[in-house]
């Protein structure tokens, strides 16, 4: 695969420096998305437990 050089504007940081800065920030968005998804799954589990399972009563 042949890589085409990216033209740099005067005063602009190099491409690898931009990539290094993005990687340095870390996966904040991915962690937030995973946390929100986990919270939704736990909330649905509790909703099912309290609204469906408990009202049915004890199985005899």
C-alpha positions as CSV (number, residue, x, y, z in Angstrom):
1,X,0.0,0.0,0.0
2,X,1.4,3.4,-1.0
3,X,0.9,6.2,1.5
4,X,0.4,9.7,0.0
5,X,2.1,12.4,2.0
6,X,-0.3,14.8,3.7
7,X,0.6,18.4,2.9
8,X,1.3,20.4,6.0
9,X,0.3,24.0,6.4
10,X,2.9,26.3,8.0
11,X,2.4,26.4,11.8
12,X,0.2,23.3,11.9
13,X,1.3,20.4,14.1
14,X,2.3,17.2,12.3
15,X,-0.3,14.5,11.8
16,X,1.4,12.1,14.2
17,X,1.4,14.8,17.0
18,X,-2.3,15.2,16.5
19,X,-2.8,11.4,16.8
20,X,-0.7,11.3,19.9
21,X,-2.8,14.0,21.5
22,X,-6.0,12.2,20.7
23,X,-4.6,8.9,22.1
24,X,-3.3,10.7,25.2
25,X,-6.9,11.9,26.1
26,X,-8.0,8.3,26.5
27,X,-11.3,6.5,25.8
28,X,-13.6,8.8,27.8
29,X,-16.5,8.6,25.3
30,X,-16.3,4.8,25.1
31,X,-16.3,4.5,28.9
32,X,-19.2,6.8,29.2
33,X,-21.2,4.9,26.6
34,X,-20.4,1.6,28.4
35,X,-21.5,3.0,31.7
36,X,-24.8,4.3,30.3
37,X,-25.5,1.0,28.6
38,X,-24.8,-0.9,31.8
39,X,-27.0,1.4,33.8
40,X,-29.9,0.9,31.3
41,X,-29.5,-2.9,31.5
42,X,-29.5,-2.9,35.3
43,X,-32.5,-0.5,35.4
44,X,-34.4,-2.8,33.1
45,X,-33.5,-5.9,35.2
46,X,-34.8,-4.2,38.4
47,X,-38.0,-3.0,36.5
48,X,-38.7,-6.6,35.4
49,X,-38.0,-8.0,38.8
50,X,-40.3,-5.5,40.7
51,X,-43.0,-5.1,38.1
52,X,-43.3,-8.6,36.7
53,X,-41.7,-11.2,38.9
54,X,-42.7,-10.0,42.4
55,X,-46.4,-9.3,41.6
56,X,-46.8,-12.9,40.4
57,X,-46.1,-14.2,43.9
58,X,-44.5,-17.3,45.2
59,X,-44.6,-20.3,42.8
60,X,-46.0,-23.3,44.6
